[in-house]
């Protein structure tokens, strides 16, 4: 079990680049919003030669996302073929080589990455085992959307045509060349996802959690490599197809629907995304997701205190140690965040004036953590320091007893906050249940007996910080079959599933 009471560990604050160009600054803000600031780092350098490795790097668990951002003016010589060749070479071909080069440098020099050109701030996140790491290469090519829309019509998003490989992109190839169509630059070196001015914001604002984003990239890459896509009129239309297809496990997928018969490869035309965006059910989903961003805000509030070194209590000596615990909160996809945020928000409304209140969420899946929420009131007397110590001690003790009550619990996440609406602070705790000892069991049994954890007894006066525990909230799957549409939603809203998280 982790002990959060050590306050003497100093962590060097992190100073991150804001991006070296306006386009990089925009990408940085998008990534901070989607992947959150603890996992998103612009302008990474290697101290071997103090040269930039990539425009932005995201590292999360086994995933390494490398971004190359190129803002190149599309020429206008009057010769479209010449203009395209020049722009493609600078904005895409050159950028692709930089992405593959960045991947090689990360593999060759994993311990020599830094956050700025002087190479004084080491990259703070521990890289995964590079033999097992999953690399995602993203190329952002600015500058062609306006001209593309003029020539082809539509949104201005580049057409995805996987059969175009390497030099086939150039007008001189003679391979039925068409402008504004991109495929695979060099499949032997690794697939590259190409976003543009139109598709960048759509994809990253729609798939705005790390889990949802890398799942899409992985399934898209497999779909294309299996030869299932002939062409798509822009990345946003490929995304719309993905979001409207549900597989047998109730997940978004690129499965080709039965209505297409024996066809194993698709042509996705313009307006799929516009149709989805105008769909009332999709609009309702966006509306229902609004509450989920409170979960993002909670994570980001904790992230910023970690990065700035201002967390009130620390049980870690490096950013990398803190990041491993924070992953549990950040790896939750958008649908799960909706449920978690709703439960947490409803819990905050209870706000007892004199007694602590707790809620426990048991896992949906075996690999999910147990969540412990604590509302902890202030006593009439006592300093801020005494209050925070008491609150953190309560949180740690409750996490310990949770392992006693739920022996199968391997990861227990604790979040404690005060009962006052503002200013609100949070304490974060993580308990690893894998190294459960007899000594811990004895300690947990003693705490449970003395403080009446997991009982309905409230026999202590408020001055002694009475413990009041609600029954654990047990969650079930949010995705539903037809017969489940009229059941109450497991998020606790009191609404039917079809009107809530379903």
KABEL-V125820 format. One record per residue. N is the residue number from 1. OMEGA is omega as a letter, one per 30 degrees, with the letter a starting at -180 (* if undefined). Layout:
# KABEL-V125820
<<N,OMEGA> <N,OMEGA>>
This chain:
# KABEL-V125820
<<1,l> <2,l> <3,a> <4,a> <5,a> <6,a> <7,a> <8,a> <9,a> <10,l> <11,a> <12,l> <13,a> <14,l> <15,a> <16,l> <17,l> <18,a> <19,a> <20,l> <21,l> <22,l> <23,l> <24,l> <25,l> <26,l> <27,l> <28,l> <29,l> <30,a> <31,l> <32,l> <33,a> <34,a> <35,l> <36,a> <37,a> <38,a> <39,a> <40,a> <41,l> <42,l> <43,a> <44,a> <45,l> <46,a> <47,l> <48,l> <49,l> <50,l> <51,a> <52,l> <53,a> <54,a> <55,l> <56,a> <57,l> <58,l> <59,a> <60,a> <61,a> <62,a> <63,l> <64,a> <65,a> <66,l> <67,l> <68,a> <69,a> <70,l> <71,a> <72,l> <73,l> <74,a> <75,l> <76,a> <77,a> <78,l> <79,a> <80,a> <81,l> <82,l> <83,a> <84,a> <85,a> <86,a> <87,a> <88,a> <89,a> <90,a> <91,a> <92,a> <93,a> <94,a> <95,l> <96,l> <97,l> <98,l> <99,l> <100,l> <101,l> <102,l> <103,l> <104,a> <105,l> <106,l> <107,a> <108,a> <109,a> <110,a> <111,a> <112,l> <113,a> <114,a> <115,l> <116,a> <117,l> <118,l> <119,l> <120,l> <121,l> <122,l> <123,a> <124,a> <125,l> <126,l> <127,l> <128,l> <129,a> <130,l> <131,a> <132,a> <133,l> <134,a> <135,l> <136,a> <137,a> <138,l> <139,l> <140,a> <141,l> <142,l> <143,a> <144,a> <145,a> <146,l> <147,l> <148,l> <149,l> <150,a> <151,a> <152,a> <153,l> <154,a> <155,a> <156,l> <157,a> <158,l> <159,l> <160,a> <161,a> <162,a> <163,l> <164,a> <165,l> <166,a> <167,l> <168,l> <169,a> <170,a> <171,a> <172,a> <173,a> <174,a> <175,a> <176,a> <177,l> <178,l> <179,l> <180,l> <181,a> <182,l> <183,a> <184,a> <185,l> <186,a> <187,a> <188,a> <189,l> <190,a> <191,l> <192,l> <193,a> <194,l> <195,l> <196,a> <197,a> <198,a> <199,a> <200,a> <201,a> <202,a> <203,a> <204,l> <205,l> <206,l> <207,a> <208,l> <209,a> <210,a> <211,l> <212,a> <213,a> <214,l> <215,l> <216,a> <217,a> <218,a> <219,l> <220,a> <221,l> <222,l> <223,a> <224,a> <225,l> <226,l> <227,a> <228,a> <229,l> <230,l> <231,l> <232,a> <233,l> <234,a> <235,a> <236,l> <237,l> <238,l> <239,l> <240,l> <241,a> <242,a> <243,a> <244,l> <245,a> <246,a> <247,a> <248,l> <249,l> <250,l> <251,l> <252,a> <253,l> <254,l> <255,l> <256,a> <257,a> <258,a> <259,l> <260,l> <261,a> <262,a> <263,a> <264,l> <265,a> <266,l> <267,a> <268,a> <269,l> <270,l> <271,l> <272,a> <273,l> <274,l> <275,l> <276,a> <277,l> <278,a> <279,a> <280,l> <281,l> <282,l> <283,l> <284,l> <285,l> <286,l> <287,l> <288,a> <289,a> <290,a> <291,a> <292,a> <293,l> <294,l> <295,l> <296,a> <297,l> <298,l> <299,a> <300,l> <301,l> <302,l> <303,a> <304,l> <305,l> <306,a> <307,a> <308,a> <309,a> <310,l> <311,a> <312,l> <313,a> <314,l> <315,a> <316,l> <317,l> <318,l> <319,a> <320,l> <321,l> <322,a> <323,a> <324,l> <325,a> <326,a> <327,a> <328,l> <329,a> <330,a> <331,l> <332,l> <333,a> <334,a> <335,l> <336,l> <337,l> <338,a> <339,a> <340,a> <341,l> <342,l> <343,a> <344,a> <345,l> <346,l> <347,a> <348,a> <349,a> <350,l> <351,l> <352,a> <353,a> <354,a> <355,l> <356,l> <357,a> <358,l> <359,a> <360,l> <361,l> <362,a> <363,l> <364,l> <365,a> <366,a> <367,l> <368,l> <369,l> <370,l> <371,l> <372,l> <373,a> <374,l> <375,a> <376,a> <377,l> <378,l> <379,a> <380,l> <381,l> <382,a> <383,l> <384,l> <385,l> <386,l> <387,a> <388,l> <389,a> <390,a> <391,a> <392,l> <393,l> <394,a> <395,a> <396,l> <397,a> <398,l> <399,l> <400,a> <401,l> <402,l> <403,l> <404,a> <405,l> <406,a> <407,a> <408,a> <409,l> <410,a> <411,a> <412,a> <413,l> <414,l> <415,a> <416,l> <417,a> <418,a> <419,l> <420,a> <421,l> <422,f> <423,a> <424,l> <425,l> <426,l> <427,a> <428,l> <429,l> <430,l> <431,l> <432,a> <433,a> <434,a> <435,a> <436,a> <437,l> <438,l> <439,l> <440,l> <441,l> <442,l> <443,a> <444,l> <445,l> <446,l> <447,a> <448,a> <449,a> <450,a> <451,l> <452,l> <453,l> <454,l> <455,l> <456,a> <457,l> <458,a> <459,a> <460,l> <461,a> <462,a> <463,l> <464,l> <465,a> <466,l> <467,l> <468,a> <469,l> <470,l> <471,l> <472,l> <473,a> <474,a> <475,l> <476,a> <477,l> <478,l> <479,a> <480,l> <481,a> <482,a> <483,a> <484,a> <485,a> <486,l> <487,l> <488,l> <489,a> <490,l> <491,l> <492,a> <493,a> <494,l> <495,l> <496,a> <497,a> <498,l> <499,a> <500,a> <501,l> <502,*>>
